[in-house]
């Protein structure tokens, strides 16, 4: 696993802090179950894996793809995050929670696995920085991400990893915004507009990571 093994391999660090789950984006009540889970994947689970726990996303980056095993792990975590945050009303729980009648939940899970294993991953480098860009499904709702970018510096401590998103604005008629989730799980939005081009996004986040 190269540098990611050195950064995120078997470490003796203390456990990470308890993850915080962002509140549902407004308007949120019109989103189907899969899009609600996708929101928490982008804004909580992948974020925490990159900035806090490292291991799962390090394996994904090293392999250059999201395997079915990792997809099921990330989807289950995202589902739990959405439920914990109160983003899933009781009427939608049958779509997500396996019970004695679990066909709806199974179909939602398999759709989530299909989405995650289909996500392309690209890498760009500049000097001693590497940006790994996840090309997410086309956003359908506000603040869903076109791209997720994980930037790390070679041979640097894991704490230097940066996590960026290119987020849809409103109805999508305006250019998306480049945003960042910090290690303290603060959301930085400078209203930095950028068209959804992977090369332009990688260049922008590499520049921001250098500052």
N, C-alpha and C positions, 0 to 999 in steps of 0.2 A: 504493500500500500504506500510505500515511499514516504513523502513528507507528511501525508495525512496519518500514516501509522505513527510517526514520531510525535505529531501534534495531538492526535486523538486516540492513540492506541491505549493499551491497558495502563490507566493512570491511577494514582493513589490520592487524587484530589478529594476534598470533602464533598458530600452530596450537594448538588445544585439546589438553589432555593426553590420553594414551591412555585410551579408555573402559575402565571396570572393569565386569565382568559379575557380577551377584549370583549366589550359589550357588543351585541349585535349592531351592525351598521344599519342606519335608518335610510330609506325604508327597508325593513328586513322581512316583514310578515308575508310578503308575496313570493318569497323564494321557495322553490321545491326542496325536498330533503337533500338531494345531491349537492345543490349549490350552497346550502347552509354548511354542509360538511367541508366543501371545498374552501369556503371562506376561512374556517378554523384551521384547515391544513396550511393555508398560506400565511395567516396572521398569528398563529399560535404554535402549531406543532412543528412545522419545519423551522420556524424561527427559534424555538427552544432547543431543537436538536442541533442547530448550527451554533447558537450562542451559549448553551448551557451544558447539554449532555454529550453532544458531539458524535458519539459512536455510530448511530444508525446512518446519519447523513454522510459521515466520513466514508462509510462503506459504499454508499450510493455513488459518491463522487469518485471514489477509486475505481468503481466498476463502470462508470459512465452511463448508468441506467438505473431505473427503479425496478428491482426484481419483484416478482409476485409476493415473495415473503415480506419484503420491505413495504410493498404497497398495502398488504393486509395490516401490518403493524401501524403504519401511518394513518390509514383510514380508521382503524379502531380507536387510536388516540384522538383523532380529530372528532369522531363521533362523541367520545366521552367529554371532550372539551366543550363541544356545542351544548350537550345536555347539561353539563356543570354550569355553563354560563347562562342558562335559561333561554337558549335560542331555539329550543325544540318544544313546541306546545304539545300537550297530551295527545292531540289528534294526530300528530305525526310520529309519535313514538313507535307505533307498529311498523313503520317503515325502517326503523333503525335498530330496535332492540329485539333480539331473538327470544321468542316465547314458544308456547306449544303450537302457535299458528305463525310460523316465521317466514312464509314465502315472500312477503313484502320486504322484510329485512334482508333476506338472502339476495333478492334482486338488486336492492340498493347497494349492498356490499359488493356484489360482482360488477356493478356499473362503476363503483369507485375504484376497484382494482383495475378494471379496463382503462379508466382514465389515467391513473397514475403510471401504469406500466407503458402507456403510450406517450408519456411526456419526453420530448427530446431534451438532451442535456449537451450544452456546448461550453467550451473552455476558451478563454482568452487570457493572454499574459502581457504584462508590461513591467520591465525591469524585474524586481523581485516579488511582484504581486501576481496572483492568479485569481481570475474571476470565473466562477462556475455559474452558468446561466441556465435556469430551468424555464423552458418555453411552455407556459401553462395554457390550458384550454382558453379559447377566446372569452374574455369577460362578458357577462350578460347583465351584471348588476354593479352599482357603484362600489368602488374600492376593491373589487376583485382585481387580481393582478394579471397583467399580460405576461410579465417575466418576474422571476425571483433570481436575485444574484447574491451568491456567497463569495466574499473576497477574503483571501488570507495572504499573509506575507510569509515567504519561505523562511523556514527555520525559526519562526517567531512563536511565542506562546499562544496557546489556543485562544486566550482572552483577546487577541487582536483581530479575530474574525469579525467581519462586518456583514450585515444582512440587509439587502436592499429589495425594494419592490417597485414595479412600474404599475401604478394603479389607475383604473378607469375613473374618470370624473363624471359624475352625474349620469346623463343619458348617453354618454359617449361621443357627443358632438364636439367636445373640446379635447385637445391633446391630453394624454395621460400625464400623471405626475410621478416623478422619481421620489420615493420616500425611503425611510430607513427605520428599522426597529433596532434599538440599542440593547446593550447587555442588561440594562435595568428594565427592559421591556417598555421603554418610552418610544412613542411613535413620532418621528421627525418628518414634518411635511413642510418643505420650503416652497411649495407650489412651483417646483422646477419642471417645466413642461418638456416633453420629449415624445416624438412619434414612436410607435412601437416597432423599432428596428433593432435587432439583437446586437449588431455591431455598435450602433450608436449608444445603446444602453450599456454594453460592456465598457465602452470607452468612458462614458460618464461616471460609472460607479468606480472604475479604476482611478479616475482623476480625484473623485471625492475621497477615496480611501488613502490617497497619497497625501492629502492635506492634513 
